[in-house]
Amino acid sequence: VQLVESGGGLVQPGGSLRLSCAASEFTFSSYTMSWYRQTPGKERELVATISDTGENTDYRDFAKGRFTASRDNAKNTVYLQMNSLKPEDTAVYYCSTRWHNNDYWGQGTQVTVSS
C-alpha cells in the first residue's frame, strides 16, 4: 500500500485548499479511505471518512459544513476540499486506509492557516 498526499500549503484564514491522496499497490476502489490530522504534541485525529464508492461520508464536528471528502476511483485518488479555513486547522494532514487489518498512512502534507 502506498499513499502520497499533496496540496498542502500556507493559506490565510477564510481561504481554501484541496488536498489529494494518490493511492497505489492495492485495490483502491474496494476500501474506505480516511483523512486525519495531527499537530505537535497532540494525538492524530480523524477528520473525515469516505466509503469505497464515495456514496457515504462522515465528518468530525469541526469539519462539518467546511470540509468535503471525495474520491475518484478511476484515478485512485481521494480528496479533501477544505473551505473557510481557521488557524486551528493548522496541522499535518494524512490519508489512511485499513488493508488486511493493518493501518496505512501517507507521509502527510502540511497545512498552515495564518495571516
C-alpha positions as CSV (number, residue, x, y, z in Angstrom):
1,V,0.0,0.0,0.0
2,Q,1.3,3.4,-1.0
3,L,-0.4,6.7,-0.1
4,V,1.0,10.0,-1.2
5,E,-0.6,13.3,0.0
6,S,-0.2,16.6,-1.7
7,G,-1.9,20.0,-1.9
8,G,-1.0,21.5,1.5
9,G,0.4,24.9,1.9
10,L,0.0,28.3,3.6
11,V,-3.4,29.9,3.3
12,Q,-5.0,32.9,5.0
13,P,-7.9,32.5,7.4
14,G,-11.1,32.0,5.4
15,G,-9.2,30.6,2.5
16,S,-9.5,27.2,0.8
17,L,-7.2,24.2,0.0
18,R,-7.8,20.9,-1.7
19,L,-5.7,18.0,-0.6
20,S,-5.1,15.0,-2.7
21,C,-4.0,11.5,-1.8
22,A,-2.8,9.2,-4.6
23,A,-3.1,5.5,-3.7
24,S,-1.4,2.5,-5.3
25,E,-0.5,-1.1,-4.6
26,F,-3.9,-2.1,-3.5
27,T,-7.5,-2.2,-4.9
28,F,-8.3,1.3,-4.0
29,S,-11.9,1.2,-5.1
30,S,-12.7,-1.5,-2.6
31,Y,-11.6,0.3,0.5
32,T,-12.8,3.1,2.8
33,M,-10.4,6.0,3.0
34,S,-9.9,8.4,5.8
35,W,-8.3,11.8,6.4
36,Y,-6.6,12.5,9.7
37,R,-4.6,15.5,11.0
38,Q,-2.0,16.0,13.7
39,T,-0.5,19.0,15.4
40,P,2.7,18.8,17.5
41,G,2.1,17.4,21.0
42,K,-1.3,16.1,20.1
43,E,-2.7,12.8,19.0
44,R,-3.6,12.2,15.4
45,E,-7.4,12.9,15.0
46,L,-9.9,11.8,12.4
47,V,-11.2,14.4,10.1
48,A,-13.4,12.6,7.6
49,T,-14.1,9.1,6.2
50,I,-15.4,8.2,2.7
51,S,-16.8,4.8,1.7
52,D,-15.4,2.7,-1.1
53,T,-17.9,4.0,-3.6
54,G,-17.8,7.6,-2.3
55,E,-21.5,7.5,-1.6
56,N,-21.1,7.8,2.1
57,T,-19.0,10.3,4.0
58,D,-18.7,11.1,7.7
59,Y,-17.1,14.1,9.3
60,R,-16.0,15.2,12.7
61,D,-18.0,18.1,14.1
62,F,-15.2,20.6,13.4
63,A,-15.2,19.6,9.7
64,K,-18.9,19.5,9.1
65,G,-20.0,22.2,6.7
66,R,-16.5,23.3,5.8
67,F,-14.7,20.2,4.6
68,T,-15.7,17.8,1.9
69,A,-14.2,14.4,1.2
70,S,-14.5,12.9,-2.3
71,R,-12.8,10.3,-4.4
72,D,-12.1,9.4,-8.0
73,N,-11.7,5.6,-8.2
74,A,-10.7,5.8,-11.8
75,K,-7.7,7.8,-10.7
76,N,-7.1,6.0,-7.4
77,T,-7.2,9.4,-5.6
78,V,-9.1,10.7,-2.6
79,Y,-9.6,14.4,-2.0
80,L,-10.3,16.7,0.9
81,Q,-11.7,20.1,0.0
82,M,-11.3,22.5,2.9
83,N,-13.1,25.8,2.9
84,S,-13.4,28.6,5.5
85,L,-10.1,27.5,7.0
86,K,-9.2,28.6,10.5
87,P,-5.9,29.0,12.3
88,E,-6.8,25.9,14.4
89,D,-7.0,23.8,11.2
90,T,-3.2,24.1,11.0
91,A,-1.8,20.6,11.1
92,V,-0.2,17.9,9.1
93,Y,-2.9,16.1,7.2
94,Y,-2.7,12.4,6.4
95,C,-4.8,10.0,4.3
96,S,-5.2,6.5,5.6
97,T,-6.7,3.1,4.9
98,R,-7.1,-0.2,6.6
99,W,-5.9,-3.0,4.4
100,H,-5.8,-6.6,5.6
101,N,-6.2,-5.5,9.2
102,N,-3.3,-3.1,9.1
103,D,-3.5,0.7,9.0
104,Y,-1.5,2.5,6.3
105,W,-0.6,6.2,6.2
106,G,0.9,8.6,3.8
107,Q,3.8,10.9,4.7
108,G,1.4,13.8,5.3
109,T,1.0,17.3,3.9
110,Q,1.4,20.4,6.0
111,V,-1.5,22.9,6.1
112,T,-0.8,26.2,7.7
113,V,-3.6,28.8,8.2
114,S,-2.2,32.1,9.1
115,S,-2.4,35.8,8.1
